């Protein structure tokens, strides 16, 4: 299967001087154990963090460190990187062991990791100014959403439970179904005087958050 990397360059509005860097950033270790994107992903993760930390300090010069940390975490986490990867249709350009198959399903983790590796390759090929512009352009909507700092539902529920009962909420995994690349978790959470509130999510963490939201709604604290 021939991959049109030039089309990806048009999407990101960056022409690579050394296209082999771009290809390497989108090569999974299952395809090539030696020349893959693991180390470039490591670099890209740090570059993304630096750009976001710099931008947040510019936007929120008077914000407390704790609030900045929450905004930062929401901007650089795997979930956000996955959304950017999907926006760029990175699944069309990633080389994996199953690349030659017609129904090549690429796991979410591979997609988000490849997004970070892409950042690393842009930095190596074109330098900081170019990669900074790329990140700020494609993360712009997420940066705008960071204006609202929200304490996550699990933290809210924990604070409420400790204050009222001096005990932590109890979480329980009810089920884990679906294929490996697209799991579905069902999780329950309860307080001292409540039943288990059940919710689903694509990860254990997401399911716990959704269960915490449901519990908070029912105790009228959200």
MDAnalysis code that builds the backbone (N, CA, C; Angstrom):
import MDAnalysis as mda
import numpy as np

u = mda.Universe.empty(666, n_residues=222, atom_resindex=np.repeat(np.arange(222), 3), trajectory=True)
u.add_TopologyAttr("name", ["N", "CA", "C"] * 222)
u.add_TopologyAttr("resid", np.arange(1, 223))
u.add_TopologyAttr("resname", ["UNK", "UNK", "UNK", "UNK", "UNK", "UNK", "UNK", "UNK", "UNK", "UNK", "UNK", "UNK", "UNK", "UNK", "UNK", "UNK", "UNK", "UNK", "UNK", "UNK", "UNK", "UNK", "UNK", "UNK", "UNK", "UNK", "UNK", "UNK", "UNK", "UNK", "UNK", "UNK", "UNK", "UNK", "UNK", "UNK", "UNK", "UNK", "UNK", "UNK", "UNK", "UNK", "UNK", "UNK", "UNK", "UNK", "UNK", "UNK", "UNK", "UNK", "UNK", "UNK", "UNK", "UNK", "UNK", "UNK", "UNK", "UNK", "UNK", "UNK", "UNK", "UNK", "UNK", "UNK", "UNK", "UNK", "UNK", "UNK", "UNK", "UNK", "UNK", "UNK", "UNK", "UNK", "UNK", "UNK", "UNK", "UNK", "UNK", "UNK", "UNK", "UNK", "UNK", "UNK", "UNK", "UNK", "UNK", "UNK", "UNK", "UNK", "UNK", "UNK", "UNK", "UNK", "UNK", "UNK", "UNK", "UNK", "UNK", "UNK", "UNK", "UNK", "UNK", "UNK", "UNK", "UNK", "UNK", "UNK", "UNK", "UNK", "UNK", "UNK", "UNK", "UNK", "UNK", "UNK", "UNK", "UNK", "UNK", "UNK", "UNK", "UNK", "UNK", "UNK", "UNK", "UNK", "UNK", "UNK", "UNK", "UNK", "UNK", "UNK", "UNK", "UNK", "UNK", "UNK", "UNK", "UNK", "UNK", "UNK", "UNK", "UNK", "UNK", "UNK", "UNK", "UNK", "UNK", "UNK", "UNK", "UNK", "UNK", "UNK", "UNK", "UNK", "UNK", "UNK", "UNK", "UNK", "UNK", "UNK", "UNK", "UNK", "UNK", "UNK", "UNK", "UNK", "UNK", "UNK", "UNK", "UNK", "UNK", "UNK", "UNK", "UNK", "UNK", "UNK", "UNK", "UNK", "UNK", "UNK", "UNK", "UNK", "UNK", "UNK", "UNK", "UNK", "UNK", "UNK", "UNK", "UNK", "UNK", "UNK", "UNK", "UNK", "UNK", "UNK", "UNK", "UNK", "UNK", "UNK", "UNK", "UNK", "UNK", "UNK", "UNK", "UNK", "UNK", "UNK", "UNK", "UNK", "UNK", "UNK", "UNK", "UNK", "UNK", "UNK", "UNK", "UNK", "UNK", "UNK", "UNK", "UNK"])
u.atoms.positions = np.array([
    [0.841, -1.196, 0.000],
    [0.000, 0.000, 0.000],
    [0.881, 1.253, 0.000],
    [0.692, 2.106, -0.983],
    [1.472, 3.329, -1.085],
    [0.839, 4.416, -0.226],
    [1.669, 5.054, 0.594],
    [1.170, 6.093, 1.491],
    [1.560, 7.464, 0.954],
    [0.583, 8.360, 0.869],
    [0.803, 9.697, 0.321],
    [1.207, 10.664, 1.438],
    [2.491, 10.676, 1.760],
    [2.972, 11.557, 2.825],
    [2.891, 13.034, 2.427],
    [2.924, 13.284, 1.139],
    [2.822, 14.663, 0.666],
    [1.475, 15.266, 1.043],
    [0.454, 14.427, 1.010],
    [-0.878, 14.893, 1.394],
    [-0.910, 15.285, 2.865],
    [-0.205, 14.528, 3.709],
    [-0.127, 14.871, 5.134],
    [0.635, 16.177, 5.325],
    [1.683, 16.364, 4.553],
    [2.448, 17.623, 4.636],
    [1.558, 18.818, 4.298],
    [0.655, 18.622, 3.347],
    [-0.283, 19.702, 2.986],
    [-1.235, 19.984, 4.142],
    [-1.684, 18.923, 4.818],
    [-2.612, 19.092, 5.941],
    [-1.983, 19.879, 7.078],
    [-0.722, 19.553, 7.378],
    [-0.064, 20.214, 8.507],
    [0.652, 21.488, 8.075],
    [0.642, 21.755, 6.745],
    [1.246, 22.967, 6.165],
    [2.738, 23.060, 6.484],
    [3.397, 21.905, 6.428],
    [4.840, 21.843, 6.675],
    [5.477, 20.926, 5.632],
    [6.488, 21.443, 4.937],
    [7.232, 20.617, 3.990],
    [8.512, 20.152, 4.670],
    [8.678, 18.841, 4.760],
    [9.849, 18.281, 5.426],
    [11.082, 18.369, 4.525],
    [12.179, 18.817, 5.090],
    [13.448, 18.795, 4.384],
    [13.938, 17.352, 4.267],
    [13.717, 16.593, 5.325],
    [14.104, 15.187, 5.365],
    [12.857, 14.347, 5.628],
    [12.222, 13.874, 4.560],
    [10.949, 13.169, 4.715],
    [11.101, 11.854, 5.456],
    [12.299, 11.302, 5.480],
    [12.510, 10.045, 6.206],
    [12.218, 10.221, 7.695],
    [12.391, 11.435, 8.213],
    [12.041, 11.718, 9.609],
    [10.535, 11.619, 9.818],
    [9.793, 12.145, 8.847],
    [8.328, 12.069, 8.911],
    [7.881, 10.611, 8.873],
    [8.440, 9.842, 7.965],
    [8.073, 8.426, 7.834],
    [8.413, 7.659, 9.110],
    [9.589, 7.933, 9.657],
    [10.007, 7.252, 10.888],
    [9.059, 7.575, 12.037],
    [8.590, 8.817, 12.099],
    [7.693, 9.221, 13.185],
    [6.352, 8.507, 13.121],
    [6.030, 7.951, 11.956],
    [4.755, 7.259, 11.771],
    [4.944, 5.755, 11.561],
    [6.106, 5.253, 11.980],
    [6.408, 3.831, 11.873],
    [6.368, 3.179, 13.249],
    [5.444, 2.259, 13.433],
    [5.288, 1.578, 14.712],
    [6.319, 0.457, 14.840],
    [6.679, 0.129, 16.064],
    [7.700, -0.899, 16.303],
    [7.286, -2.278, 15.779],
    [5.988, -2.502, 15.618],
    [5.532, -3.781, 15.072],
    [5.910, -3.919, 13.595],
    [6.113, -2.784, 12.934],
    [6.489, -2.778, 11.511],
    [8.002, -2.850, 11.336],
    [8.716, -2.138, 12.209],
    [10.183, -2.125, 12.138],
    [10.738, -1.990, 13.557],
    [11.375, -3.033, 14.044],
    [11.878, -3.050, 15.421],
    [13.045, -2.087, 15.638],
    [13.745, -1.740, 14.558],
    [14.912, -0.872, 14.681],
    [14.582, 0.589, 14.373],
    [13.990, 0.827, 13.220],
    [13.688, 2.199, 12.793],
    [12.215, 2.501, 13.012],
    [11.861, 2.873, 14.248],
    [10.469, 3.174, 14.582],
    [10.384, 4.493, 15.354],
    [9.179, 4.822, 15.783],
    [8.947, 6.169, 16.335],
    [9.055, 6.287, 17.859],
    [9.510, 5.275, 18.548],
    [9.514, 5.308, 20.019],
    [10.331, 6.471, 20.575],
    [11.550, 6.651, 20.097],
    [12.408, 7.710, 20.627],
    [11.933, 9.096, 20.190],
    [11.408, 9.195, 18.972],
    [10.899, 10.491, 18.501],
    [9.640, 10.869, 19.281],
    [8.854, 9.857, 19.645],
    [7.667, 10.110, 20.485],
    [8.086, 10.678, 21.837],
    [9.141, 10.117, 22.419],
    [9.689, 10.594, 23.692],
    [10.041, 12.080, 23.583],
    [10.681, 12.448, 22.481],
    [11.045, 13.852, 22.263],
    [9.801, 14.712, 22.053],
    [8.886, 14.228, 21.216],
    [7.684, 14.998, 20.905],
    [6.840, 15.307, 22.125],
    [6.763, 14.351, 23.046],
    [6.022, 14.545, 24.290],
    [6.591, 15.735, 25.067],
    [7.922, 15.831, 25.115],
    [8.575, 16.928, 25.845],
    [8.419, 18.263, 25.120],
    [8.470, 18.233, 23.791],
    [8.298, 19.457, 23.013],
    [6.881, 19.996, 23.181],
    [5.901, 19.103, 23.124],
    [4.502, 19.490, 23.336],
    [4.343, 20.120, 24.718],
    [4.946, 19.501, 25.723],
    [4.863, 20.023, 27.081],
    [5.473, 21.406, 27.204],
    [6.616, 21.603, 26.566],
    [7.286, 22.908, 26.625],
    [6.440, 23.994, 25.966],
    [5.907, 23.695, 24.786],
    [5.093, 24.678, 24.065],
    [3.851, 25.039, 24.874],
    [3.193, 24.035, 25.455],
    [1.971, 24.295, 26.214],
    [2.259, 25.041, 27.518],
    [3.325, 24.667, 28.199],
    [3.682, 25.364, 29.441],
    [3.976, 26.835, 29.144],
    [4.713, 27.087, 28.079],
    [5.053, 28.452, 27.656],
    [3.790, 29.246, 27.330],
    [2.875, 28.631, 26.582],
    [1.642, 29.316, 26.172],
    [0.749, 29.609, 27.364],
    [0.617, 28.670, 28.275],
    [-0.240, 28.873, 29.445],
    [0.276, 29.992, 30.329],
    [1.579, 30.108, 30.463],
    [2.153, 31.201, 31.249],
    [1.900, 32.556, 30.592],
    [1.865, 32.549, 29.256],
    [1.561, 33.784, 28.530],
    [0.100, 34.190, 28.708],
    [-0.800, 33.209, 28.642],
    [-2.240, 33.498, 28.728],
    [-2.674, 33.796, 30.159],
    [-2.101, 33.064, 31.119],
    [-2.533, 33.167, 32.516],
    [-1.356, 33.543, 33.432],
    [-0.823, 34.749, 33.285],
    [0.349, 35.132, 34.093],
    [0.075, 35.193, 35.596],
    [-1.192, 35.345, 35.964],
    [-1.534, 35.485, 37.389],
    [-2.188, 34.228, 37.978],
    [-2.277, 33.181, 37.173],
    [-2.930, 31.945, 37.624],
    [-2.022, 31.191, 38.595],
    [-2.639, 30.517, 39.552],
    [-1.864, 29.716, 40.503],
    [-1.349, 28.445, 39.833],
    [-0.252, 27.910, 40.379],
    [0.393, 26.745, 39.789],
    [-0.549, 25.551, 39.695],
    [-1.366, 25.340, 40.720],
    [-2.285, 24.207, 40.728],
    [-3.289, 24.262, 39.593],
    [-3.827, 25.459, 39.328],
    [-4.791, 25.631, 38.241],
    [-4.111, 25.462, 36.888],
    [-2.896, 25.992, 36.780],
    [-2.137, 25.836, 35.533],
    [-1.851, 24.367, 35.247],
    [-1.561, 23.634, 36.297],
    [-1.244, 22.211, 36.147],
    [-2.436, 21.443, 35.589],
    [-3.648, 21.773, 36.045],
    [-4.861, 21.110, 35.543],
    [-5.081, 21.441, 34.071],
    [-4.889, 22.711, 33.714],
    [-5.043, 23.109, 32.312],
    [-4.003, 22.392, 31.446],
    [-2.774, 22.355, 31.940],
    [-1.677, 21.718, 31.215],
    [-1.978, 20.239, 30.967],
    [-2.421, 19.548, 32.008],
    [-2.697, 18.114, 31.898],
    [-3.764, 17.827, 30.841],
    [-4.776, 18.690, 30.761],
    [-5.855, 18.471, 29.788],
    [-5.388, 18.711, 28.355],
    [-4.340, 19.501, 28.184],
    [-3.853, 19.843, 26.844],
    [-2.845, 18.837, 26.282],
    [-2.114, 18.168, 27.161],
    [-1.042, 17.282, 26.691],
    [-1.345, 15.801, 26.883],
    [-2.517, 15.467, 27.423],
    [-2.794, 14.055, 27.699],
    [-3.056, 13.263, 26.415],
    [-3.082, 11.948, 26.558],
    [-3.238, 11.048, 25.416],
    [-4.582, 11.232, 24.709],
    [-5.591, 11.585, 25.479],
    [-6.922, 11.763, 24.900],
    [-6.932, 12.927, 23.908],
    [-6.282, 14.038, 24.283],
    [-6.213, 15.195, 23.397],
    [-5.353, 14.885, 22.177],
    [-4.228, 14.202, 22.398],
    [-3.365, 13.815, 21.273],
    [-4.109, 12.902, 20.304],
    [-4.965, 12.036, 20.830],
    [-5.768, 11.156, 19.976],
    [-6.731, 11.980, 19.119],
    [-7.341, 12.993, 19.709],
    [-8.262, 13.848, 18.955],
    [-7.549, 14.570, 17.817],
    [-6.321, 15.031, 18.087],
    [-5.544, 15.691, 17.036],
    [-5.165, 14.683, 15.958],
    [-4.783, 13.476, 16.377],
    [-4.422, 12.422, 15.421],
    [-5.593, 12.103, 14.499],
    [-6.785, 12.028, 15.067],
    [-7.982, 11.757, 14.263],
    [-8.296, 12.918, 13.328],
    [-8.065, 14.134, 13.815],
    [-8.288, 15.324, 12.994],
    [-7.384, 15.315, 11.763],
    [-6.174, 14.780, 11.941],
    [-5.206, 14.711, 10.844],
    [-5.327, 13.423, 10.025],
    [-6.250, 12.531, 10.418],
    [-6.393, 11.220, 9.768],
    [-5.070, 10.453, 9.766],
    [-4.375, 10.477, 10.893],
    [-3.058, 9.835, 10.961],
    [-3.111, 8.338, 10.685],
    [-4.274, 7.712, 10.909],
    [-4.375, 6.273, 10.671],
    [-4.052, 5.915, 9.213],
    [-4.191, 6.888, 8.312],
    [-3.909, 6.643, 6.891],
    [-2.406, 6.584, 6.601],
    [-1.610, 7.090, 7.536],
    [-0.183, 7.255, 7.260],
    [0.723, 6.405, 8.157],
    [0.150, 5.737, 9.146],
    [0.959, 4.976, 10.100],
    [1.278, 3.588, 9.563],
    [2.543, 3.213, 9.681],
    [2.990, 1.880, 9.270],
    [2.974, 0.948, 10.481],
    [2.177, -0.110, 10.406],
    [2.126, -1.120, 11.458],
    [2.263, -2.495, 10.815],
    [2.308, -3.512, 11.644],
    [2.422, -4.887, 11.145],
    [1.268, -5.228, 10.209],
    [0.113, -4.615, 10.431],
    [-1.090, -4.947, 9.657],
    [-1.361, -3.960, 8.518],
    [-0.361, -3.143, 8.161],
    [-0.569, -2.088, 7.164],
    [-1.124, -2.599, 5.840],
    [-0.724, -3.798, 5.437],
    [-1.137, -4.313, 4.127],
    [-2.571, -4.842, 4.127],
    [-3.158, -4.999, 5.298],
    [-4.541, -5.492, 5.354],
    [-5.522, -4.376, 5.003],
    [-6.629, -4.759, 4.402],
    [-7.637, -3.765, 4.007],
    [-8.265, -3.110, 5.227],
    [-8.617, -3.920, 6.224],
    [-9.241, -3.388, 7.437],
    [-8.193, -3.256, 8.541],
    [-7.277, -2.337, 8.330],
    [-6.191, -2.126, 9.295],
    [-6.678, -1.213, 10.416],
    [-7.033, -1.805, 11.530],
    [-7.517, -1.029, 12.672],
    [-6.335, -0.655, 13.563],
    [-6.135, 0.629, 13.770],
    [-5.008, 1.096, 14.574],
    [-5.518, 1.514, 15.946],
    [-4.890, 0.988, 16.976],
    [-5.314, 1.256, 18.347],
    [-5.154, 2.735, 18.696],
    [-5.994, 3.194, 19.619],
    [-5.968, 4.599, 20.033],
    [-4.600, 5.005, 20.570],
    [-3.972, 4.121, 21.339],
    [-2.662, 4.439, 21.915],
    [-1.619, 4.662, 20.827],
    [-1.663, 3.833, 19.783],
    [-0.722, 3.976, 18.675],
    [-0.934, 5.315, 17.969],
    [-2.187, 5.710, 17.830],
    [-2.512, 6.987, 17.194],
    [-2.004, 8.172, 18.014],
    [-2.284, 8.162, 19.313],
    [-1.856, 9.278, 20.162],
    [-0.339, 9.339, 20.266],
    [0.312, 8.175, 20.350],
    [1.775, 8.129, 20.390],
    [2.364, 8.676, 19.083],
    [1.738, 8.345, 17.975],
    [2.224, 8.808, 16.673],
    [2.065, 10.315, 16.532],
    [1.042, 10.857, 17.145],
    [0.851, 12.311, 17.135],
    [2.028, 12.994, 17.831],
    [2.431, 12.453, 18.979],
    [3.586, 12.993, 19.703],
    [4.865, 12.815, 18.891],
    [4.997, 11.675, 18.227],
    [6.176, 11.422, 17.400],
    [6.235, 12.393, 16.218],
    [5.070, 12.703, 15.662],
    [5.007, 13.676, 14.564],
    [5.554, 15.022, 15.033],
    [5.178, 15.423, 16.228],
    [5.687, 16.669, 16.809],
    [7.213, 16.616, 16.922],
    [7.717, 15.488, 17.389],
    [9.161, 15.322, 17.519],
    [9.876, 15.434, 16.187],
    [9.281, 14.851, 15.142],
    [9.914, 14.887, 13.816],
    [9.898, 16.303, 13.234],
    [8.827, 17.053, 13.473],
    [8.764, 18.443, 12.997],
    [9.844, 19.278, 13.679],
    [9.999, 19.061, 14.981],
    [11.033, 19.785, 15.729],
    [12.434, 19.475, 15.185],
    [12.719, 18.199, 14.953],
    [14.043, 17.803, 14.454],
    [14.300, 18.335, 13.049],
    [13.254, 18.372, 12.226],
    [13.427, 18.756, 10.825],
    [13.384, 20.259, 10.604],
    [12.503, 20.953, 11.337],
    [12.273, 22.376, 11.047],
    [12.537, 23.321, 12.225],
    [12.777, 22.777, 13.411],
    [13.117, 23.628, 14.539],
    [11.925, 24.034, 15.403],
    [12.223, 24.755, 16.476],
    [11.216, 25.058, 17.490],
    [10.114, 25.978, 16.983],
    [10.455, 27.033, 16.254],
    [9.438, 27.999, 15.821],
    [8.359, 27.360, 14.961],
    [8.773, 26.456, 14.069],
    [7.810, 25.793, 13.184],
    [6.926, 24.828, 13.975],
    [7.542, 24.039, 14.857],
    [6.739, 23.081, 15.619],
    [5.824, 23.803, 16.609],
    [6.258, 24.918, 17.140],
    [5.407, 25.701, 18.042],
    [4.167, 26.202, 17.313],
    [4.346, 26.696, 16.089],
    [3.207, 27.178, 15.299],
    [2.248, 26.029, 14.989],
    [2.802, 24.867, 14.631],
    [1.965, 23.692, 14.345],
    [1.109, 23.342, 15.558],
    [1.728, 23.257, 16.717],
    [1.009, 22.876, 17.943],
    [-0.061, 23.906, 18.286],
    [0.290, 25.177, 18.260],
    [-0.673, 26.214, 18.638],
    [-1.833, 26.284, 17.652],
    [-1.575, 25.990, 16.385],
    [-2.649, 25.987, 15.374],
    [-3.618, 24.831, 15.611],
    [-3.075, 23.619, 15.775],
    [-3.938, 22.443, 15.861],
    [-4.518, 22.221, 17.260],
    [-3.940, 22.828, 18.265],
    [-4.477, 22.739, 19.624],
    [-5.273, 23.991, 20.001],
    [-5.523, 24.869, 19.052],
    [-6.131, 26.169, 19.365],
    [-7.476, 26.050, 20.075],
    [-8.343, 25.147, 19.609],
    [-9.662, 25.014, 20.240],
    [-9.539, 24.479, 21.659],
    [-8.575, 23.588, 21.884],
    [-8.353, 23.030, 23.222],
    [-7.786, 24.097, 24.161],
    [-6.935, 24.960, 23.617],
    [-6.369, 26.044, 24.420],
    [-7.473, 27.017, 24.834],
    [-8.393, 27.298, 23.908],
    [-9.508, 28.193, 24.233],
    [-10.391, 27.589, 25.325],
    [-10.590, 26.283, 25.290],
    [-11.410, 25.610, 26.304],
    [-10.755, 25.649, 27.681],
    [-9.440, 25.836, 27.709],
    [-8.725, 25.844, 28.992],
    [-9.051, 27.067, 29.828],
    [-9.777, 28.030, 29.243],
    [-10.190, 29.218, 29.995],
    [-10.999, 28.807, 31.220],
    [-11.777, 27.746, 31.067],
    [-12.590, 27.239, 32.177],
    [-11.816, 26.139, 32.888],
    [-11.425, 26.407, 34.118],
    [-10.723, 25.403, 34.910],
    [-11.749, 24.657, 35.751],
    [-11.851, 23.363, 35.552],
    [-12.815, 22.567, 36.291],
    [-12.095, 21.502, 37.113],
    [-12.516, 21.349, 38.343],
    [-12.020, 20.246, 39.157],
    [-12.770, 19.012, 38.685],
    [-12.057, 17.943, 38.359],
    [-12.714, 16.776, 37.798],
    [-13.671, 16.137, 38.807],
    [-14.619, 15.363, 38.275],
    [-15.692, 14.795, 39.092],
    [-15.160, 13.866, 40.182],
    [-14.129, 13.069, 39.874],
    [-13.577, 12.162, 40.888],
    [-13.028, 12.940, 42.081],
    [-12.369, 14.060, 41.795],
    [-11.824, 14.891, 42.877],
    [-12.947, 15.501, 43.708],
    [-13.992, 15.997, 43.034],
    [-15.139, 16.571, 43.740],
    [-15.786, 15.536, 44.660],
    [-15.980, 14.331, 44.117],
    [-16.639, 13.277, 44.887],
    [-15.772, 12.855, 46.069],
    [-14.481, 12.780, 45.853],
    [-13.555, 12.417, 46.926],
    [-13.580, 13.447, 48.047],
    [-13.559, 14.727, 47.668],
    [-13.582, 15.789, 48.673],
    [-14.882, 15.754, 49.482],
    [-16.000, 15.524, 48.768],
    [-17.299, 15.460, 49.444],
    [-17.352, 14.281, 50.411],
    [-16.900, 13.107, 49.959],
    [-16.955, 11.896, 50.776],
    [-16.065, 12.003, 52.016],
    [-14.878, 12.557, 51.834],
    [-13.969, 12.715, 52.975],
    [-14.525, 13.705, 53.996],
    [-15.136, 14.765, 53.499],
    [-15.689, 15.788, 54.400],
    [-16.889, 15.252, 55.176],
    [-17.759, 14.506, 54.498],
    [-19.004, 14.057, 55.125],
    [-18.854, 12.741, 55.899],
    [-18.050, 11.809, 55.333],
    [-17.979, 10.470, 55.925],
    [-16.586, 10.089, 56.443],
    [-15.599, 10.918, 56.150],
    [-14.202, 10.603, 56.509],
    [-13.730, 9.311, 55.832],
    [-14.349, 8.987, 54.706],
    [-14.012, 7.785, 53.936],
    [-13.935, 8.141, 52.450],
    [-13.085, 7.403, 51.712],
    [-12.991, 7.596, 50.268],
    [-14.139, 6.876, 49.549],
    [-14.553, 7.363, 48.379],
    [-15.540, 6.626, 47.575],
    [-14.976, 5.252, 47.193],
    [-15.859, 4.295, 46.992],
    [-15.446, 2.940, 46.610],
    [-15.771, 2.732, 45.128],
    [-14.731, 2.433, 44.331],
    [-14.909, 2.161, 42.911],
    [-14.767, 0.657, 42.653],
    [-15.571, 0.163, 41.725],
    [-15.543, -1.263, 41.405],
    [-15.728, -1.457, 39.905],
    [-14.826, -2.237, 39.283],
    [-14.976, -2.549, 37.857],
    [-16.040, -3.636, 37.707],
    [-17.091, -3.317, 36.998],
    [-18.191, -4.264, 36.803],
    [-17.907, -5.178, 35.609],
    [-17.410, -4.580, 34.524],
    [-17.101, -5.393, 33.337],
    [-16.102, -4.667, 32.437],
    [-15.459, -5.462, 31.601],
    [-14.515, -4.940, 30.599],
    [-14.764, -5.736, 29.328],
    [-15.490, -5.141, 28.392],
    [-15.902, -5.848, 27.182],
    [-15.370, -5.148, 25.936],
    [-15.661, -5.735, 24.787],
    [-15.247, -5.147, 23.520],
    [-13.881, -5.640, 23.094],
    [-13.517, -5.404, 21.818],
    [-12.205, -5.822, 21.309],
    [-11.080, -5.033, 21.961],
    [-9.860, -5.540, 21.834],
    [-8.706, -4.920, 22.487],
    [-8.495, -3.467, 22.052],
    [-8.725, -3.178, 20.762],
    [-8.486, -1.832, 20.260],
    [-9.627, -0.869, 20.597],
    [-10.750, -1.417, 21.079],
    [-11.891, -0.561, 21.397],
    [-12.633, -1.118, 22.619],
    [-11.976, -1.094, 23.790],
    [-12.608, -1.663, 24.989],
    [-13.729, -0.774, 25.525],
    [-14.593, -1.389, 26.309],
    [-15.661, -0.652, 26.974],
    [-15.692, -1.094, 28.437],
    [-15.422, -0.141, 29.312],
    [-15.394, -0.433, 30.743],
    [-16.707, 0.013, 31.393],
    [-17.201, -0.809, 32.313],
    [-18.332, -0.407, 33.158],
    [-17.820, -0.392, 34.594],
    [-17.999, 0.746, 35.258],
    [-17.486, 0.937, 36.612],
    [-18.604, 1.436, 37.518],
    [-18.577, 0.989, 38.755],
    [-19.523, 1.475, 39.748],
    [-18.805, 2.242, 40.844],
    [-19.499, 3.215, 41.442],
    [-18.936, 3.946, 42.579],
    [-20.035, 4.145, 43.622],
    [-19.647, 4.044, 44.901],
    [-20.628, 4.262, 45.969],
    [-19.965, 4.976, 47.136],
    [-20.819, 5.666, 47.886],
    [-20.401, 6.287, 49.133],
    [-20.963, 5.462, 50.287],
    [-20.737, 5.907, 51.503],
    [-21.176, 5.160, 52.686],
    [-22.663, 4.838, 52.655],
    [-23.476, 5.825, 52.276],
    [-24.930, 5.637, 52.375],
    [-25.622, 5.573, 51.016],
    [-24.882, 5.185, 49.960],
    [-25.512, 5.130, 48.639],
    [-25.369, 3.744, 48.012],
    [-26.144, 3.531, 46.983],
    [-25.984, 2.337, 46.147],
    [-24.805, 2.568, 45.195],
    [-24.449, 1.571, 44.407],
    [-23.442, 1.747, 43.373],
    [-24.066, 2.480, 42.179],
    [-23.423, 3.534, 41.735],
    [-23.839, 4.234, 40.525],
    [-22.945, 3.752, 39.388],
    [-23.550, 3.251, 38.317],
    [-22.807, 2.606, 37.234],
    [-22.705, 3.507, 36.011],
    [-21.532, 3.480, 35.373],
    [-21.325, 4.249, 34.146],
    [-20.277, 3.551, 33.292],
    [-20.263, 3.893, 31.998],
    [-19.338, 3.267, 31.060],
    [-18.345, 4.286, 30.506],
    [-17.249, 3.777, 29.950],
    [-16.246, 4.641, 29.342],
    [-15.285, 3.816, 28.505],
    [-14.553, 4.485, 27.608],
    [-13.602, 3.789, 26.733],
    [-12.338, 3.376, 27.477],
    [-12.167, 3.900, 28.682],
    [-11.047, 3.496, 29.538],
    [-11.566, 3.413, 30.962],
    [-10.793, 2.761, 31.833],
    [-11.187, 2.659, 33.239],
    [-11.314, 4.058, 33.850],
    [-10.383, 4.933, 33.494],
    [-10.383, 6.300, 34.018],
    [-11.633, 7.056, 33.587],
    [-11.984, 6.961, 32.304],
    [-13.183, 7.643, 31.803],
    [-14.441, 7.101, 32.468],
    [-14.508, 5.784, 32.640],
    [-15.681, 5.171, 33.267],
    [-15.817, 5.639, 34.716],
    [-14.692, 5.742, 35.426],
    [-14.721, 6.225, 36.811],
    [-15.188, 7.673, 36.876],
    [-14.713, 8.485, 35.952],
    [-15.157, 9.888, 35.909],
    [-16.664, 9.969, 35.671],
    [-17.158, 9.183, 34.711],
    [-18.588, 9.205, 34.389],
    [-19.432, 8.696, 35.556],
    [-18.914, 7.690, 36.265],
    [-19.628, 7.180, 37.437],
    [-19.653, 8.235, 38.545],
    [-18.540, 8.938, 38.715],
    [-18.466, 9.996, 39.730],
    [-19.438, 11.123, 39.413],
    [-19.542, 11.484, 38.126],
    [-20.497, 12.524, 37.703],
    [-21.919, 12.102, 38.055],
    [-22.253, 10.841, 37.733],
    [-23.590, 10.324, 38.013],
    [-23.896, 10.335, 39.517],
    [-22.910, 9.921, 40.305],
    [-23.087, 9.914, 41.755],
    [-23.296, 11.323, 42.281],
    [-22.487, 12.262, 41.817],
    [-22.612, 13.670, 42.248],
    [-23.966, 14.247, 41.867],
    [-24.423, 13.909, 40.676],
    [-25.739, 14.396, 40.249],
    [-26.849, 13.895, 41.165],
    [-26.713, 12.650, 41.595],
    [-27.747, 12.062, 42.443],
    [-27.699, 12.558, 43.888],
    [-26.550, 12.996, 44.335],
    [-26.499, 13.578, 45.703],
    [-26.609, 15.100, 45.642],
    [-26.916, 15.561, 44.408],
    [-27.193, 16.991, 44.187],
    [-26.036, 17.877, 44.614],
    [-24.827, 17.449, 44.218],
    [-23.651, 18.227, 44.547],
    [-22.906, 18.684, 43.297],
    [-23.525, 18.557, 42.137],
    [-22.874, 18.996, 40.907],
    [-23.836, 19.880, 40.122],
])
